């Protein structure tokens, strides 16, 4: 299977560079994964396409302000991109570093408001290990001084509105460097309406990592090495998913992050198991879903692992036809774009 088989033409003006005025005001494409039939609605009407007994599973990860800007003691500019915290007792983080001059171990980086960073070593994944210290706790400093890590394809710096809109309304577990974007369309009011109509919601955590931004660099789909991401599935969520499946209800993953976590958990027994760890499941056409019956998702990049995942669920031909139709109708693409419900 070739990576180039998962491409499509996207005019640049269809990339949503800013969020819609209202979270649930986005357009919603409806795709029947069996027949390929396509419909359209507005996201605030999602309840019209769900039924009592359905279970929505949402990712409650919270995006950290992972982009930092500092300088060397000699004045050269350095950009620090936090990937993940390594030591609970110390503020040591795996990071990406960008500078016009070569980065060296032992180098100091002076950040804003009295925070200092020291480059310790290369990480296991050949990124950098950096330790932070200052006059206040790093977490407090980070929330104030850090920048929201918008995806590169938005081609802009973050602004104050991104502090709110690049988080879901259920975000509560800090650790992601990219938002679970399907969840961005939900409001507290919409979730309350769904609950009132007998549609249950459960939560898990998957801290979206660097692999979200990394392109597939091989020719054959099977040769790509998938990234790992930290996850937590609470006992209540595992119980709700397994109960729903046993009762014949639909498990609807909100986003590819939720879908991957559920499918990873069910690999051993076919049932979702409570617990935590590193998920590295790679889903592409030919994969048989054990848990996920339907998916709420955004429109993804050409030749990406996320496009392969939705193609595994709905079929590559159906997905590519839906994407062509989305382009024709002027749907907005990517993180701040419109949504699709694959059922």
C-alpha positions as CSV (number, residue, x, y, z in Angstrom):
1,X,0.0,0.0,0.0
2,X,1.5,3.3,-1.1
3,X,1.5,6.5,0.9
4,X,0.8,8.5,-2.3
5,X,-2.6,6.7,-2.5
6,X,-3.7,8.9,0.4
7,X,-3.4,12.3,-1.2
8,X,-5.9,14.9,-2.4
9,X,-5.8,18.5,-3.7
10,X,-6.5,21.2,-1.1
11,X,-6.6,24.9,-2.0
12,X,-4.6,26.9,0.5
13,X,-7.6,29.2,1.2
14,X,-9.5,26.3,2.7
15,X,-7.0,25.9,5.6
16,X,-8.7,27.4,8.6
17,X,-6.1,29.7,10.1
18,X,-8.4,31.0,12.9
19,X,-11.3,29.4,14.8
20,X,-14.9,29.8,13.8
21,X,-16.9,32.5,15.7
22,X,-18.7,29.7,17.7
23,X,-17.3,26.3,18.6
24,X,-20.4,24.4,17.6
25,X,-21.1,26.7,14.6
26,X,-18.8,24.7,12.4
27,X,-20.1,22.7,9.5
28,X,-20.5,18.9,10.0
29,X,-20.1,16.5,7.1
30,X,-22.0,13.2,7.5
31,X,-20.5,10.1,6.0
32,X,-22.1,6.7,6.0
33,X,-19.1,4.4,6.0
34,X,-21.0,1.5,4.6
35,X,-22.7,3.2,1.6
36,X,-20.4,6.2,1.2
37,X,-23.5,8.6,1.2
38,X,-22.6,12.1,2.2
39,X,-24.8,14.6,4.0
40,X,-24.3,17.9,5.8
41,X,-25.4,19.7,8.9
42,X,-24.2,22.2,11.5
43,X,-22.3,20.8,14.5
44,X,-24.7,22.2,17.0
45,X,-27.3,19.7,15.6
46,X,-25.1,16.7,16.4
47,X,-27.8,15.3,18.7
48,X,-30.0,14.7,15.6
49,X,-27.5,12.1,14.4
50,X,-27.1,10.3,17.7
51,X,-29.4,8.1,19.7
52,X,-30.0,7.0,23.3
53,X,-27.5,4.3,24.2
54,X,-24.7,5.9,22.3
55,X,-21.5,6.6,24.2
56,X,-19.2,9.5,23.3
57,X,-15.5,9.0,24.3
58,X,-13.6,12.3,24.6
59,X,-10.0,13.1,25.2
60,X,-9.5,15.4,28.2
61,X,-5.9,16.3,27.6
62,X,-4.9,19.9,28.0
63,X,-2.4,21.6,25.7
64,X,0.5,23.1,27.5
65,X,2.0,26.5,26.2
66,X,5.0,24.5,24.9
67,X,6.8,27.2,22.7
68,X,9.4,29.3,24.6
69,X,11.7,32.0,23.4
70,X,15.0,32.9,24.9
71,X,18.6,33.8,24.1
72,X,22.1,32.6,24.7
73,X,24.2,34.6,27.2
74,X,25.9,36.1,24.1
75,X,22.6,37.3,22.7
76,X,21.7,34.7,20.0
77,X,18.0,33.8,19.8
78,X,16.9,30.2,20.8
79,X,13.4,28.7,20.4
80,X,12.6,25.9,22.9
81,X,9.7,23.5,22.2
82,X,8.7,21.3,25.1
83,X,7.8,17.7,24.2
84,X,7.3,16.0,27.6
85,X,8.4,16.2,31.2
86,X,11.0,13.5,32.1
87,X,11.5,13.8,35.9
88,X,8.8,14.4,38.4
89,X,11.2,15.6,41.0
90,X,13.0,18.0,38.7
91,X,12.0,20.3,35.9
92,X,13.8,18.2,33.2
93,X,12.0,18.1,29.9
94,X,12.6,16.5,26.5
95,X,12.7,19.4,24.0
96,X,13.3,20.5,20.5
97,X,15.8,23.4,20.2
98,X,16.1,25.8,17.3
99,X,19.0,28.3,17.0
100,X,21.1,29.9,14.3
101,X,24.2,28.4,16.0
102,X,25.0,24.9,17.0
103,X,23.5,23.8,20.4
104,X,25.9,22.2,22.8
105,X,25.6,20.3,26.1
106,X,26.0,22.6,29.1
107,X,24.8,25.6,27.3
108,X,22.6,28.2,29.2
109,X,19.4,29.6,27.7
110,X,18.0,32.8,29.3
111,X,14.3,32.9,29.2
112,X,11.8,35.7,30.1
113,X,11.1,36.8,33.6
114,X,14.1,35.2,35.3
115,X,13.7,31.6,34.1
116,X,16.9,29.8,33.2
117,X,17.4,26.6,31.1
118,X,20.5,24.4,30.9
119,X,21.0,21.9,28.0
120,X,22.0,18.7,29.7
121,X,22.3,16.0,27.0
122,X,20.7,14.3,24.0
123,X,17.5,12.3,24.8
124,X,16.9,8.6,23.9
125,X,15.0,9.9,20.8
126,X,17.9,12.3,19.9
127,X,16.1,15.4,21.0
128,X,17.5,17.5,23.9
129,X,17.1,17.1,27.6
130,X,16.8,20.6,29.2
131,X,16.5,21.5,32.9
132,X,14.6,24.7,34.0
133,X,15.1,26.7,37.2
134,X,14.0,30.1,38.4
135,X,12.6,32.2,41.2
136,X,9.1,30.7,40.8
137,X,7.7,27.2,40.1
138,X,8.2,26.3,36.4
139,X,4.6,25.4,36.0
140,X,3.3,28.8,37.1
141,X,5.9,30.6,34.9
142,X,5.1,28.4,31.9
143,X,1.3,29.2,32.1
144,X,2.1,32.9,32.0
145,X,5.1,33.1,29.6
146,X,4.7,30.1,27.3
147,X,3.1,30.3,23.8
148,X,0.4,28.0,22.5
149,X,2.0,25.5,20.0
150,X,-0.1,26.0,17.0
151,X,0.4,23.6,14.1
152,X,3.0,24.8,11.5
153,X,0.5,24.8,8.7
154,X,-1.5,27.6,10.3
155,X,1.6,29.8,9.4
156,X,1.0,32.3,12.2
157,X,2.1,33.0,15.8
158,X,-0.4,32.4,18.6
159,X,-2.6,35.2,19.9
160,X,-4.7,35.6,23.0
161,X,-7.8,33.9,21.6
162,X,-5.8,30.7,21.1
163,X,-5.4,30.3,24.9
164,X,-9.1,29.5,25.0
165,X,-10.0,28.1,21.5
166,X,-7.0,25.7,21.1
167,X,-8.3,23.9,24.2
168,X,-11.5,21.7,24.4
169,X,-14.0,22.7,27.0
170,X,-13.3,19.4,28.8
171,X,-9.5,19.9,28.9
172,X,-8.1,19.2,32.4
173,X,-5.0,17.0,32.2
174,X,-1.9,19.0,31.1
175,X,0.5,17.3,28.8
176,X,-0.4,17.7,25.1
177,X,1.5,19.7,22.5
178,X,-1.4,19.6,20.1
179,X,-5.1,19.8,20.7
180,X,-7.5,16.8,20.1
181,X,-9.2,18.9,17.5
182,X,-12.4,17.0,17.1
183,X,-13.3,18.0,20.6
184,X,-12.9,21.7,19.9
185,X,-16.4,21.8,18.4
186,X,-18.1,20.9,21.7
187,X,-19.6,23.4,24.1
188,X,-20.9,22.8,27.7
189,X,-24.4,23.4,26.4
190,X,-24.1,20.9,23.7
191,X,-22.8,18.2,26.1
192,X,-25.7,19.0,28.4
193,X,-28.2,18.5,25.6
194,X,-26.6,15.2,24.6
195,X,-26.8,14.0,28.2
196,X,-30.4,15.0,28.5
197,X,-31.1,12.9,25.4
198,X,-29.6,9.8,26.9
199,X,-26.2,10.0,25.2
200,X,-23.5,9.3,27.7
201,X,-20.0,10.8,27.7
202,X,-16.8,9.2,29.0
203,X,-13.3,10.5,29.2
204,X,-9.8,9.3,28.6
205,X,-6.4,11.1,28.3
206,X,-4.0,10.8,25.4
207,X,-1.3,13.5,25.5
208,X,-0.9,14.2,21.8
209,X,2.8,14.3,20.9
210,X,5.4,15.3,18.3
211,X,4.3,12.6,15.9
212,X,1.1,14.6,15.1
213,X,3.2,17.0,13.2
214,X,5.7,14.6,11.6
215,X,5.1,13.7,7.9
216,X,5.2,10.2,6.7
217,X,8.6,9.9,5.0
218,X,8.4,6.4,3.5
219,X,6.9,5.2,0.2
220,X,4.9,2.3,1.6
221,X,2.4,2.7,4.4
222,X,3.5,-0.4,6.2
223,X,7.1,0.9,6.6
224,X,6.2,3.9,8.7
225,X,7.1,3.8,12.4
226,X,4.3,5.2,14.5
227,X,5.0,7.5,17.4
228,X,4.1,6.7,21.0
229,X,1.9,8.8,23.2
230,X,1.1,8.7,26.9
231,X,-2.5,7.6,27.8
232,X,-4.7,7.1,30.8
233,X,-8.0,5.1,30.7
234,X,-10.0,5.5,34.0
235,X,-11.9,2.5,35.3
236,X,-15.2,4.3,34.8
237,X,-14.5,4.8,31.1
238,X,-13.4,1.2,30.5
239,X,-16.6,0.1,32.3
240,X,-18.8,2.4,30.2
241,X,-17.3,1.3,26.9
242,X,-17.6,-2.4,27.6
243,X,-21.1,-2.0,29.0
244,X,-22.2,0.0,25.9
245,X,-20.7,-2.7,23.6
246,X,-22.4,-5.5,25.5
247,X,-25.8,-3.7,25.2
248,X,-25.4,-3.2,21.5
249,X,-24.9,0.6,21.7
250,X,-22.4,2.5,19.6
251,X,-19.1,3.7,20.9
252,X,-18.3,7.0,19.2
253,X,-14.8,8.2,19.5
254,X,-14.4,12.0,19.5
255,X,-11.2,12.3,17.5
256,X,-8.5,10.0,16.3
257,X,-6.7,10.3,19.6
258,X,-9.6,8.7,21.4
259,X,-10.0,6.1,18.7
260,X,-6.3,5.1,18.9
261,X,-6.4,4.8,22.7
262,X,-9.5,2.7,22.7
263,X,-8.2,0.3,20.0
264,X,-4.8,0.1,21.7
265,X,-6.3,-0.9,25.0
266,X,-8.5,-3.6,23.4
267,X,-5.7,-5.3,21.5
268,X,-5.1,-8.0,24.1
269,X,-8.6,-9.1,25.1
270,X,-11.0,-7.3,22.8
271,X,-12.3,-5.4,25.8
272,X,-11.1,-1.9,26.9
273,X,-9.0,-2.1,30.0
274,X,-8.4,0.6,32.6
275,X,-4.8,1.7,33.0
276,X,-2.0,3.9,31.6
277,X,1.0,3.6,29.4
278,X,2.4,4.4,26.0
279,X,0.1,3.8,23.0
280,X,1.8,3.0,19.7
281,X,-0.9,1.5,17.6
282,X,-0.8,2.2,13.9
283,X,-4.1,2.0,12.2
284,X,-4.4,2.0,8.4
285,X,-6.7,0.2,5.8
286,X,-6.9,-3.5,6.6
287,X,-7.2,-2.9,10.3
288,X,-10.4,-4.3,11.9
289,X,-11.8,-2.1,14.7
290,X,-12.6,-3.8,17.9
291,X,-14.2,-1.0,19.8
292,X,-15.0,2.1,17.7
293,X,-18.3,2.1,15.9
294,X,-18.3,5.7,14.7
295,X,-16.0,8.7,14.7
296,X,-16.2,12.4,15.0
297,X,-13.1,14.0,13.4
298,X,-11.7,16.9,11.6
299,X,-10.3,16.9,8.0
300,X,-6.7,15.7,8.0
301,X,-3.5,16.4,6.0
302,X,-2.8,14.5,2.8
303,X,-0.6,11.4,3.2
304,X,-0.9,11.6,7.0
305,X,-1.4,8.7,9.5
306,X,-4.7,10.3,10.6
307,X,-6.0,10.2,7.0
308,X,-5.0,6.5,6.9
309,X,-6.9,5.9,10.2
310,X,-10.2,7.4,8.9
311,X,-9.7,5.4,5.7
312,X,-9.4,2.3,7.7
313,X,-12.8,3.0,9.3
314,X,-14.7,4.2,6.3
315,X,-12.7,2.9,3.3
316,X,-10.1,4.9,1.3
317,X,-12.4,5.4,-1.7
318,X,-15.2,6.8,0.5
319,X,-12.9,9.1,2.4
320,X,-11.2,10.5,-0.7
321,X,-14.6,11.1,-2.3
322,X,-15.8,12.8,0.9
323,X,-12.7,15.0,0.9
324,X,-13.2,15.9,-2.8
325,X,-16.8,16.8,-1.9
326,X,-15.6,18.9,1.1
327,X,-13.3,20.9,-1.1
328,X,-16.0,21.4,-3.7
329,X,-18.4,22.7,-0.9
330,X,-15.8,24.9,0.7
331,X,-15.4,23.1,4.0
332,X,-12.7,24.5,6.3
333,X,-9.7,22.1,6.9
334,X,-7.4,21.0,9.7
335,X,-7.2,22.0,13.4
336,X,-9.6,25.0,13.4
337,X,-11.6,23.6,10.5
338,X,-15.0,21.9,10.2
339,X,-15.9,18.4,11.3
340,X,-17.0,15.0,9.9
341,X,-19.1,12.4,11.5
342,X,-18.3,8.9,10.2
343,X,-21.1,6.4,11.2
